[in-house]
Amino acid sequence: MTDGDQEIVEHSFRLCQQLLRIDTTNPPGNEREAAELVAEELSSAGLEPVMLESAPRRTNVITRLRGTGEKPPLVLAAHLDVVEATVLWRGTRRLSLGAWRDRHEEHGGDVGCDHGATCA
Protein backbone atom coordinates (compact mmCIF):
# COMPACT_ATOMS: atom_id res chain seq x y z
CA MET A 1 0.00 0.00 0.00
CA THR A 2 1.40 3.40 -0.93
CA ASP A 3 1.35 6.47 1.31
CA GLY A 4 -1.42 7.90 -0.88
CA ASP A 5 -3.48 4.76 -0.45
CA GLN A 6 -3.00 4.90 3.32
CA GLU A 7 -4.17 8.52 3.35
CA ILE A 8 -7.34 7.55 1.48
CA VAL A 9 -7.96 4.66 3.89
CA GLU A 10 -7.51 6.91 6.94
CA HIS A 11 -9.69 9.66 5.46
CA SER A 12 -12.44 7.14 4.63
CA PHE A 13 -12.19 5.68 8.12
CA ARG A 14 -12.57 9.12 9.75
CA LEU A 15 -15.50 9.98 7.46
CA CYS A 16 -17.25 6.74 8.38
CA GLN A 17 -16.68 7.49 12.09
CA GLN A 18 -18.15 10.97 11.64
CA LEU A 19 -21.22 9.56 9.88
CA LEU A 20 -21.72 6.94 12.58
CA ARG A 21 -21.64 9.61 15.29
CA ILE A 22 -24.57 11.49 13.71
CA ASP A 23 -27.92 10.29 15.04
CA THR A 24 -29.98 9.38 11.98
CA THR A 25 -32.04 6.71 13.74
CA ASN A 26 -35.24 5.94 11.84
CA PRO A 27 -37.83 6.74 12.86
CA PRO A 28 -37.71 9.72 12.50
CA GLY A 29 -34.57 9.70 10.29
CA ASN A 30 -33.29 13.26 10.53
CA GLU A 31 -30.52 12.80 7.95
CA ARG A 32 -29.87 16.53 7.36
CA GLU A 33 -26.58 16.72 9.34
CA ALA A 34 -25.22 13.56 7.68
CA ALA A 35 -26.27 14.85 4.25
CA GLU A 36 -24.43 18.12 4.92
CA LEU A 37 -21.26 16.18 5.79
CA VAL A 38 -21.53 14.07 2.63
CA ALA A 39 -22.18 17.19 0.54
CA GLU A 40 -19.07 18.85 2.01
CA GLU A 41 -16.97 15.80 1.08
CA LEU A 42 -18.34 15.77 -2.45
CA SER A 43 -17.72 19.50 -2.83
CA SER A 44 -14.13 19.13 -1.62
CA ALA A 45 -13.67 16.48 -4.34
CA GLY A 46 -14.72 19.01 -6.97
CA LEU A 47 -18.30 17.78 -7.45
CA GLU A 48 -21.49 19.82 -7.23
CA PRO A 49 -23.82 18.04 -4.78
CA VAL A 50 -27.50 18.92 -4.50
CA MET A 51 -29.47 18.30 -1.30
CA LEU A 52 -33.16 17.40 -1.63
CA GLU A 53 -35.69 16.85 1.15
CA SER A 54 -38.70 14.55 0.92
CA ALA A 55 -39.82 15.94 4.30
CA PRO A 56 -38.23 18.35 6.78
CA ARG A 57 -34.71 17.09 7.72
CA ARG A 58 -35.18 13.91 5.60
CA THR A 59 -32.36 14.97 3.31
CA ASN A 60 -30.84 13.19 0.32
CA VAL A 61 -27.68 14.13 -1.56
CA ILE A 62 -27.17 13.63 -5.26
CA THR A 63 -24.30 14.50 -7.55
CA ARG A 64 -23.00 13.52 -10.93
CA LEU A 65 -19.55 12.90 -12.33
CA ARG A 66 -19.82 12.84 -16.09
CA GLY A 67 -17.91 10.17 -17.91
CA THR A 68 -16.63 10.21 -21.45
CA GLY A 69 -19.34 7.89 -22.74
CA GLU A 70 -16.77 5.21 -23.58
CA LYS A 71 -18.01 2.96 -20.78
CA PRO A 72 -21.48 2.27 -19.37
CA PRO A 73 -22.70 4.52 -16.55
CA LEU A 74 -22.24 3.52 -12.93
CA VAL A 75 -24.56 4.47 -10.06
CA LEU A 76 -23.37 4.45 -6.45
CA ALA A 77 -26.15 4.66 -3.88
CA ALA A 78 -26.41 4.55 -0.11
CA HIS A 79 -28.87 5.63 2.55
CA LEU A 80 -27.96 7.78 5.54
CA ASP A 81 -30.55 6.70 8.10
CA VAL A 82 -30.10 3.74 10.44
CA VAL A 83 -32.44 1.36 12.24
CA GLU A 84 -31.68 0.49 15.84
CA ALA A 85 -30.30 -3.04 15.96
CA THR A 86 -32.58 -4.11 18.80
CA VAL A 87 -35.54 -3.56 16.49
CA LEU A 88 -34.10 -6.01 13.97
CA TRP A 89 -32.72 -8.67 16.31
CA ARG A 90 -34.40 -9.74 19.50
CA GLY A 91 -32.35 -10.51 22.55
CA THR A 92 -30.68 -8.81 25.46
CA ARG A 93 -27.39 -8.00 23.72
CA ARG A 94 -27.34 -4.88 21.58
CA LEU A 95 -25.44 -5.40 18.40
CA SER A 96 -22.89 -2.78 17.55
CA LEU A 97 -21.92 -2.93 13.92
CA GLY A 98 -20.40 0.53 14.29
CA ALA A 99 -17.69 -0.68 16.67
CA TRP A 100 -14.19 -0.77 15.25
CA ARG A 101 -12.37 -3.62 16.95
CA ASP A 102 -8.85 -2.36 16.34
CA ARG A 103 -9.65 1.21 17.40
CA HIS A 104 -11.65 0.32 20.54
CA GLU A 105 -14.34 2.86 19.72
CA GLU A 106 -18.01 2.23 20.27
CA HIS A 107 -20.43 4.08 18.00
CA GLY A 108 -23.76 2.66 19.14
CA GLY A 109 -26.04 -0.21 18.25
CA ASP A 110 -27.13 0.76 14.80
CA VAL A 111 -27.48 -1.07 11.53
CA GLY A 112 -27.20 1.16 8.53
CA CYS A 113 -25.39 1.96 5.37
CA ASP A 114 -22.92 4.58 6.66
CA HIS A 115 -20.03 2.50 5.37
CA GLY A 116 -21.72 2.46 1.97
CA ALA A 117 -22.15 6.22 2.02
CA THR A 118 -18.49 6.55 2.87
CA CYS A 119 -17.47 4.39 -0.07
CA ALA A 120 -19.91 6.00 -2.47
C-alpha positions as CSV (number, residue, x, y, z in Angstrom):
1,M,0.0,0.0,0.0
2,T,1.4,3.4,-0.9
3,D,1.3,6.5,1.3
4,G,-1.4,7.9,-0.9
5,D,-3.5,4.8,-0.5
6,Q,-3.0,4.9,3.3
7,E,-4.2,8.5,3.4
8,I,-7.3,7.5,1.5
9,V,-8.0,4.7,3.9
10,E,-7.5,6.9,6.9
11,H,-9.7,9.7,5.5
12,S,-12.4,7.1,4.6
13,F,-12.2,5.7,8.1
14,R,-12.6,9.1,9.7
15,L,-15.5,10.0,7.5
16,C,-17.2,6.7,8.4
17,Q,-16.7,7.5,12.1
18,Q,-18.1,11.0,11.6
19,L,-21.2,9.6,9.9
20,L,-21.7,6.9,12.6
21,R,-21.6,9.6,15.3
22,I,-24.6,11.5,13.7
23,D,-27.9,10.3,15.0
24,T,-30.0,9.4,12.0
25,T,-32.0,6.7,13.7
26,N,-35.2,5.9,11.8
27,P,-37.8,6.7,12.9
28,P,-37.7,9.7,12.5
29,G,-34.6,9.7,10.3
30,N,-33.3,13.3,10.5
31,E,-30.5,12.8,7.9
32,R,-29.9,16.5,7.4
33,E,-26.6,16.7,9.3
34,A,-25.2,13.6,7.7
35,A,-26.3,14.9,4.3
36,E,-24.4,18.1,4.9
37,L,-21.3,16.2,5.8
38,V,-21.5,14.1,2.6
39,A,-22.2,17.2,0.5
40,E,-19.1,18.9,2.0
41,E,-17.0,15.8,1.1
42,L,-18.3,15.8,-2.4
43,S,-17.7,19.5,-2.8
44,S,-14.1,19.1,-1.6
45,A,-13.7,16.5,-4.3
46,G,-14.7,19.0,-7.0
47,L,-18.3,17.8,-7.5
48,E,-21.5,19.8,-7.2
49,P,-23.8,18.0,-4.8
50,V,-27.5,18.9,-4.5
51,M,-29.5,18.3,-1.3
52,L,-33.2,17.4,-1.6
53,E,-35.7,16.9,1.2
54,S,-38.7,14.6,0.9
55,A,-39.8,15.9,4.3
56,P,-38.2,18.4,6.8
57,R,-34.7,17.1,7.7
58,R,-35.2,13.9,5.6
59,T,-32.4,15.0,3.3
60,N,-30.8,13.2,0.3
61,V,-27.7,14.1,-1.6
62,I,-27.2,13.6,-5.3
63,T,-24.3,14.5,-7.5
64,R,-23.0,13.5,-10.9
65,L,-19.5,12.9,-12.3
66,R,-19.8,12.8,-16.1
67,G,-17.9,10.2,-17.9
68,T,-16.6,10.2,-21.4
69,G,-19.3,7.9,-22.7
70,E,-16.8,5.2,-23.6
71,K,-18.0,3.0,-20.8
72,P,-21.5,2.3,-19.4
73,P,-22.7,4.5,-16.6
74,L,-22.2,3.5,-12.9
75,V,-24.6,4.5,-10.1
76,L,-23.4,4.5,-6.5
77,A,-26.2,4.7,-3.9
78,A,-26.4,4.5,-0.1
79,H,-28.9,5.6,2.6
80,L,-28.0,7.8,5.5
81,D,-30.6,6.7,8.1
82,V,-30.1,3.7,10.4
83,V,-32.4,1.4,12.2
84,E,-31.7,0.5,15.8
85,A,-30.3,-3.0,16.0
86,T,-32.6,-4.1,18.8
87,V,-35.5,-3.6,16.5
88,L,-34.1,-6.0,14.0
89,W,-32.7,-8.7,16.3
90,R,-34.4,-9.7,19.5
91,G,-32.3,-10.5,22.6
92,T,-30.7,-8.8,25.5
93,R,-27.4,-8.0,23.7
94,R,-27.3,-4.9,21.6
95,L,-25.4,-5.4,18.4
96,S,-22.9,-2.8,17.6
97,L,-21.9,-2.9,13.9
98,G,-20.4,0.5,14.3
99,A,-17.7,-0.7,16.7
100,W,-14.2,-0.8,15.2
101,R,-12.4,-3.6,17.0
102,D,-8.8,-2.4,16.3
103,R,-9.6,1.2,17.4
104,H,-11.7,0.3,20.5
105,E,-14.3,2.9,19.7
106,E,-18.0,2.2,20.3
107,H,-20.4,4.1,18.0
108,G,-23.8,2.7,19.1
109,G,-26.0,-0.2,18.3
110,D,-27.1,0.8,14.8
111,V,-27.5,-1.1,11.5
112,G,-27.2,1.2,8.5
113,C,-25.4,2.0,5.4
114,D,-22.9,4.6,6.7
115,H,-20.0,2.5,5.4
116,G,-21.7,2.5,2.0
117,A,-22.2,6.2,2.0
118,T,-18.5,6.6,2.9
119,C,-17.5,4.4,-0.1
120,A,-19.9,6.0,-2.5
